[in-house]
Amino acid sequence: MILDKDTAKKTAELLLQIKAIKLEPQEPFTWASGWKSPIYCDNRIILSYPPIRNYIRENIAKQLEQHYGLPDVIAGVATGAIGIGMLVAEYLGLPFVYVRPEAKKHGRQNQIEGQLEKGAKVVVIEDLISTGKSSLNAVQALENGGATIKGMFAIFSYGFDVAHQNFLEKNLNVHVLSNYENLIEQAYETNYLNNKELETLKTWRTNPAEWNPNK
């Protein structure tokens, strides 16, 4: 869910400016899943731009506090959300942990890195939501560690139906700074896309798994 339309469009513009989000309708990317896509998002690039990372940090922190109140702990999902999650925790003066995709095979075999007390109220930070699988994996690990999950905040979401359904089944409250709809709206208004490219991006979004750029 988007909490502020102006912030959503501003965030989209910043991600486009630094090429954290790339739009290539004519030369689609291939995702790890094998999907062909006219969009690619790597929000870790944000960390290299102090004014932009500060904007993202402050807006997540302010919206998070306004919506949830202050939790006990901020948790980042490894690896993409470790940096921004730690910045949000620092801004709010809160403890921080991060969650690995799976437990380490050596040492203490941790999946959660940092100090997490049982019963702690946690807000999870994500950099990007696609299907929601990695996000829910982190939530499950935190719950197994005794945490109470207040909700999740992400920088950007593709808004796939599968993610919405997965979060709904988990009864997980999820908010994002920006999403696909605001992104393509902003991209078109600021001439990153022409009419034909805009339609391509809209078409891809309806069925990304089956989209064929050659049709």
C-alpha positions, -999 to 999 in steps of 0.1 A, spaced: 0 0 0 12 35 -9 8 60 19 17 92 1 13 97 -37 38 126 -39 64 106 -21 57 76 -44 63 97 -75 93 114 -61 109 81 -51 102 67 -86 119 97 -102 150 94 -80 153 57 -87 151 64 -124 177 92 -122 204 70 -107 194 40 -128 185 19 -97 155 12 -120 162 7 -157 134 6 -183 144 -12 -215 112 -21 -234 132 -26 -267 160 -47 -251 143 -67 -223 162 -81 -193 162 -118 -183 155 -123 -146 169 -152 -126 135 -168 -128 138 -168 -166 111 -142 -171 117 -116 -198 112 -81 -185 113 -45 -197 123 -34 -162 151 -42 -138 155 -29 -103 186 -28 -81 179 -6 -51 213 -12 -36 226 15 -59 208 40 -36 235 35 -10 261 52 -33 241 85 -34 240 101 0 212 127 -7 190 100 -22 196 74 5 189 100 31 156 108 13 146 71 13 158 66 49 138 95 63 106 88 44 105 52 53 113 61 89 87 88 91 59 68 75 69 37 95 66 56 128 34 73 118 17 41 108 31 16 133 46 36 161 81 28 172 89 -9 172 115 -25 194 137 -36 165 142 -29 127 150 -60 107 165 -59 72 162 -87 47 196 -98 34 213 -88 13 195 -60 -5 178 -44 25 207 -46 50 220 -11 42 188 8 40 174 -11 70 203 -1 92 200 35 81 163 35 91 172 19 124 199 46 130 175 74 121 149 61 146 175 52 173 165 15 173 183 -18 174 189 -35 141 191 -71 129 192 -87 95 179 -120 83 197 -144 60 179 -165 33 189 -195 54 209 -203 84 247 -204 81 263 -238 77 291 -230 101 298 -212 134 267 -204 154 246 -213 123 225 -181 127 198 -171 103 192 -139 122 222 -117 128 221 -94 158 204 -95 191 167 -103 190 149 -107 223 118 -130 224 86 -110 222 103 -80 204 80 -60 182 97 -58 147 91 -39 115 108 -56 85 125 -35 58 128 -47 22 144 -31 -7 123 -47 -34 91 -69 -34 84 -91 -64 67 -124 -54 71 -118 -17 88 -152 -12 120 -139 3 101 -114 24 79 -140 39 109 -163 45 124 -136 66 92 -130 85 90 -167 93 125 -168 106 119 -138 128 87 -153 142 106 -186 148 130 -164 168 102 -152 190 95 -118 174 61 -102 168 59 -87 133 41 -54 132 45 -50 94 68 -45 65 81 -15 46 98 -16 12 113 9 -12 96 -5 -43 71 -32 -53 61 -46 -87 27 -51 -72 23 -87 -85 -9 -104 -76 10 -134 -63 27 -111 -37 -5 -96 -27 -21 -130 -22 10 -143 -3 9 -113 21 -29 -116 25 -26 -153 35 0 -144 61 -21 -114 73 10 -93 69 7 -55 67 29 -42 39 36 -6 28 59 7 1 74 41 -8 67 36 -45 53 9 -68 50 0 -105 19 21 -112 35 53 -99 68 44 -116 54 41 -151 32 72 -146 62 92 -135 84 78 -162 59 88 -189 53 123 -175 91 129 -175 98 115 -209 116 83 -199 89 65 -220 70 72 -251 34 61 -258 44 28 -273 69 20 -245 43 28 -219 18 4 -235 46 -23 -235 52 -18 -198 15 -20 -191 11 -52 -211 41 -69 -194 26 -61 -160 -6 -80 -168 12 -113 -173 49 -111 -167 56 -148 -166 42 -153 -202 52 -120 -217 70 -123 -251 88 -92 -263 88 -105 -299 50 -106 -302 
